[in-house]
Amino acid sequence: MYDLTGFQRDLLYVIAGEEEPHGLAIKDELEQYYEKEIHHGRLYPNLDTLVDKGLVEKGRRDRRTNFYTLTRRGRRELEARREWEEQYVDL
């Protein structure tokens, strides 16, 4: 998790919070958060990186639509990150 960009970590959080989101749903959610357009050229290569790292699994809904889910490793990494953050931020 330490080698991910902030954008990639945000992708993990969005994927974790949705049930099998497709790329455009992820894009829409991040655009609301960042308050600016997220280009496909930024979104999909970063999703592919997360897949390559074994943190996200990509499935196919139909010929044009892929969906994304966290792997077991992705969930563990996200939980470890949250625990690490909580030792510094006590809300």
HELIX and SHEET records of a PDB file:
HELIX    1   1 GLY A    6  GLY A   17  1                                  12    
HELIX    2   2 GLY A   23  TYR A   34  1                                  12    
HELIX    3   3 HIS A   40  ASP A   52  1                                  13    
HELIX    4   4 ARG A   72  GLU A   86  1                                  15    
SHEET    1   A 2 VAL A  56  ARG A  60  0                                        
SHEET    2   A 2 ASN A  66  LEU A  70 -1                                        
END                                                                             
